[in-house]
Amino acid sequence: MSDIDYSFGNEDDPSGSADNRSEYRLAGSAQVTLELESRDPESTDETPARNLSLKTRDLSAQGFSVITREPLLEHALLRAWIKLEGEAEPFQLTVDVVWCRPGAGGEWLVGLRILESDDTAYLEWAEAVARAMSED
């Protein structure tokens, strides 16, 4: 990978809470889009879905964390698209908001767990993360 460092490590959690991670995280960032509100498929209204685009703080095959400007509801299930450098397309995934804590300057720290599903690119995501870890 070029200019992004996906190095091993358990990054310090700025929220001060205990680290409950079961695996190492990649400390590099990836572009992520979270779908906060989907478009009503039966509506004739052309109102687009409400998405939030941001960068990951860290990531693994099973989850990632982000910093947002708005809190996310714990246990919410969201569609997500994550783009890793070196991969042709973003991975479409389903994520569960595991925790959401206030951060500095009005920001929110959010932990998301990737859910295994036949309707997503879960296996391809896990393989891509394994490749990124092996390149370290």
VENVENPE-V738709 format. One record per backbone hydrogen bond with DSSP energy under -0.5 kcal/mol. CO is the residue of the C=O (numbers start at 1). NH is the residue of the N-H. E is the energy in kcal/mol with one decimal. If there is no record, write none. Layout:
BEGIN
co={CO:CO}
nh={NH:NH}
e={E:E}
END
This chain:
BEGIN
co={4:5:7:9:9:12:13:18:25:26:30:31:32:33:34:34:35:37:39:40:49:50:50:52:54:55:58:59:62:63:64:65:65:66:68:73:76:76:78:79:80:81:82:82:83:84:90:91:91:92:93:94:95:96:96:97:99:101:103:104:107:108:109:110:111:111:112:113:115:117:117:121:122:123:124:125:126:127:128:129:130:131:133}
nh={6:7:27:11:25:14:16:20:9:59:56:83:54:81:36:52:79:50:41:43:51:36:37:34:32:67:65:26:114:60:112:57:58:110:108:76:78:97:95:35:93:33:84:91:31:87:92:82:93:121:80:115:78:98:113:75:111:109:106:107:103:68:101:66:98:99:64:96:94:120:122:125:126:127:128:129:130:131:132:133:134:135:136}
e={-0.8:-1.0:-2.5:-0.9:-1.1:-0.8:-1.9:-0.7:-0.5:-1.9:-2.3:-3.0:-2.7:-2.1:-1.0:-2.5:-0.6:-2.8:-0.6:-1.2:-0.8:-2.2:-1.7:-2.8:-3.1:-0.6:-1.8:-3.9:-2.7:-2.7:-3.1:-3.5:-0.8:-2.7:-2.8:-1.8:-0.5:-2.2:-3.0:-2.8:-3.3:-2.4:-0.6:-3.1:-1.5:-1.9:-0.5:-2.1:-0.6:-3.1:-2.9:-3.0:-2.8:-0.9:-2.6:-3.7:-2.3:-3.2:-0.6:-1.6:-3.4:-2.7:-2.8:-2.2:-2.4:-1.3:-2.2:-2.6:-0.6:-1.1:-0.5:-2.5:-2.5:-2.1:-2.2:-2.5:-2.1:-2.1:-2.3:-2.3:-1.9:-1.2:-1.0}
END
